[in-house]
Amino acid sequence: MVTDQNHYARAPLKWRIHSGWAARIIKFAEEVAVAPYYRTSPGQILKLAYAKWLFSKYKLNDPIEFLWTLGIDERVGLDGFGRWRHRLEMTIAEVNSGQGGVSLEDGIILYGIARALKPRYVIETGVAAGVSTSFISAALIENGTGELYSIELPPEASDHGVQNDGSLYSWYERGAGWAIPPEIRRQMGARHILILQDVRTALPELLARLPWVDLFFHDDLHTPDHMLWEFELVWPHLRPSGALIADDVNFGWVQFCRNLRRGHEALCNVQRLASIRK
């Protein structure tokens, strides 16, 4: 009788484990199915699955712990964040998933890195509604210095249905960065430069103009080859101790870190947002 009871007691847990794996497999299949890149490059599907498995091994849930892996003390990185937290949470709430935007956890990391490094030149690729822009800008306002260059496709180029990575955006109807709070726009002023141009043209031109880059954040087209291209292009321009950050990392990040001979610390991530410092 005891054996039978134990068997029945364990059954729900087994069912939850199996159903959990089934849900992950279904979600992965859906992600691949909607992305033209993976439909036309079936060999990349295995690399994506491998990368996701790697990132699951080194996943962190606490953004503060993640900042520590980068050598950033939260007392420095999150200084002044309390003044902005409620407004930034409202910004996230205003932006639905179809318009693209980082989570609160990701935003805390972006703020923490930008606040701690006190960068002179910051570049982000992918603006969408402007959630990540808002977190980075809040940190630059607290710093009292620093310029943010945000690159996004112009509206006429972004309204082409499903992107190569499977993304479908509707933010273009209201303009790139529409959700950036007015007080952040006002206080950043000319220190925020929005570049509405294809990143493959805009990024090389911008890097040629700037003396160096202190912080780079990738959040535009999430295909491995495009991400690897951005990382390899920016890395030589990144100053020592500067940070390269990427959201929705995939095998492109794995390959880039391998090329740099970085260890497993480079795979630490929060919701597949990862970063390394030079």
PyMOL commands that set and color helices and strands:
alter all, ss='L'
color gray80, all
select helices_A, chain A and resi 2-33+36-40+43-57+63-69+74-77+81-83+85-94+97-99+104-117+131-143+155-158+171-173+182-191+199-209+224-237+251-259+264-267
alter helices_A, ss='H'
color red, helices_A
select strands_A, chain A and resi 121-125+147-152+192-196+213-218+238-246+274-277
alter strands_A, ss='S'
color yellow, strands_A
deselect
rebuild
show_as cartoon
